[in-house]
Amino acid sequence: MSTEESVPAPASAPAPGALLLCRAEPDPVAAVAPLLGERMPLVGAGEGWSALVPRGGPWRDGGEPVDRVAAG
């Protein structure tokens, strides 16, 4: 959990983001990923791991810190 106060990034700076790291191969993750309610690219992330990459999110416009959005 972040203890830093949220400060909007300058417009030219890349926005922070998040990904969902899953301890499973891509095929089983693909079967349940639609339950998250958002389409996300799914990539392999090493043996026995996958990552889901959200395309959008409140952090993209600097509205909320990434850790708060990712934690729900």
N, C-alpha and C positions, 0 to 999 in steps of 0.2 A: 504494500500500500504506500502510495506516495505521500510524503509530508511536505512537498513543495507546493507553493501557491501557483495556480495556473496563470500563465502569462501568454497572451496570444503571440504567435511567431510572426515575424515580418512577412509580408506577402511574397517576397522572393525566396524565403527559406522553405525547404521541403517540410511538409507537415508530418508529424509522427503518425505511426499506424500500428496495427496489431495483426496478429495471425493466430489461428487456433492450431496448436500442435497436438496431434493425436497419436497415441501409441498403438497404431494399427496400420496395416497395409492399406493402400488407397481403395481397393475394391469394397471391403466392409464399411469403410468410412463413407464412400459414395452412396451406399444403400440407406444410410441414416441421415446424411447431410441435409436432405430436404426438410427434415423436421425442425431445422433451425429457422426456417421461414425466409431465408434470403439465399439467392444463388451466389455461390462463391467458387472461384477456381480451386481445384484440388490438385495438389502436387505431392509426389513422393518426397520424403525428407530423410532418406537413409533406410537401412534395413529395419523393417518393422515399424516405420514411422511415416506419417503423412502430415500435411499442413493444409488448412483451409485459409484462404486469404479473402477477407471481406473487401468488397469493392468500394463501398461507401461507408459512411458512419459520421456521427457527430464530431469526431476529432478532425475531420477533413477541413472544416471551416474554423477550427480553433474554439468551438463552443464549449467543449468539455475536455478534461484531461483523458488521455488514452486509458490509463489505469482505471479510471472511474467507469468509462464506457465498457471496457472489457470485463469488469467485475460485475456489471449489471447494475 
